[in-house]
Amino acid sequence: MMKRILYAEHAIERIYERGISDRQVESTVLEPDLREEGQHGRLEAVKRFGRRKLRVVYKDLPSMRLVITAYYD
C-alpha cells in the first residue's frame, strides 16, 4: 500500500507562494532523480522540471509522508 502524502501548513504556504503544483511535489517525492538524507531525520527528494530542480523536504513516517517545504534549487 502506498503511503499518503500530507502537507504541513508551512509547506502549503510555501508551495503556493512559489508557484509549485501539488503534482510536481508528489512526482518528486514518489519518483525523484535523487534522494538525500536531510537534517533532523528528514529526507530531501530532488527532481528536474525543465531547467529547474525542485527540492522537496519531507518526513517519512510509518503511515504517511509529511511534506515540510518545497523550493527550486
N, C-alpha and C positions, 0 to 999 in steps of 0.2 A: 504494500500500500504506500502510495506517495504521500509524503508529509505535506501538510498545508503550509502555505506561505502567508504569514501575517505581517502587518506593518506597524511599527511603533509610531506614536504621534509625531515624533521628530522626523521620522522617515517620510511620512505623508506630507508634512510641510516642505521638506527639502526637495522631494521629488516634484512637487507642484511648482515650487519656485524655480527649479532648474529645467523645467520642461521635459522631464523624463517620463516615459509612459510605463504603466504597470507591465505591459507586455515585454518591454526591454528589461525591466528589473527581473521579472520571472524567468525570462530566457537566460539572463546572465547567471542567476542562481542555479538553474537546472542544467544548463549546458555551457559552462564557462570555457573560455580559451585557457584560463589559468585560475587556479585556486591556491590561496596562500593563507598561512596562519596569521591572524591579526593579533591585536592586543586584547587582554582581558578575556581570553578564551573565545574570541570571535573569529570568524572566517571572512576572508575577502575574496570575492569572485570578480574576475575581470573578463570583459568581452568587448571585442571591437565592433563598432557600428559605423561603417564608412571610415572616415578618417579619425574618428573619436573612439577613445577607450572608456567604457563605463565600468566603474568600480562600485560594487555593492558590498557593504559591510553587514554581516548578519550573524546571529547565534543559531547554531544547530542544536535544537532542544529535542527531547525524546518524541514529542508529538507534533512538532511544528518547526518551521524555520522562521525566525523573527528578524525582519529586516530593520536594521538600525538607521542606516543612511545610504545614500547613493549619490555619486558625483562623477563627472567626467574628468579623467586624468589629462 
